Amino acid sequence: MHPTAARLAERLQERGLQVEVRTLNDFARTAALLSPATADRVREVTGFSIGGIPPLGHDVELATTIDESLRRFDVVWAAAGTPHDVFAVGTEALIEAIPGARVTVVS
């Protein structure tokens, strides 16, 4: 496992989430850019590089908005610190583990 993904796994465990991080092949990636940001700024704020930013476990707490429609899934897959590593987690467990998460309808 990549050291960055291992660091994230430790942070998730500290929040009570027991997850198995898996490494993806080169044909799968977890990045989808929603708004422009420089790679340096992303790493500075989250502690992770673009393509592998997890939903929590950042170097600092970030304001987080979660689309209500995510709740239609029992389990979601998320980036685990690198473009090659992911983890599955119960949706409600993930929401509860993100400090101050705001769940709303996002259009």
Secondary structure, DSSP 8 states (H G I E B T S, - for coil): --HHHHHHHHHHHHTT----EEE--TT-------S---HHHHHHHHSS-TT---SS--SS----EEEGGGGG-SEEEEE-SSTTEEEEEEHHHHHHHSTT-EEE---
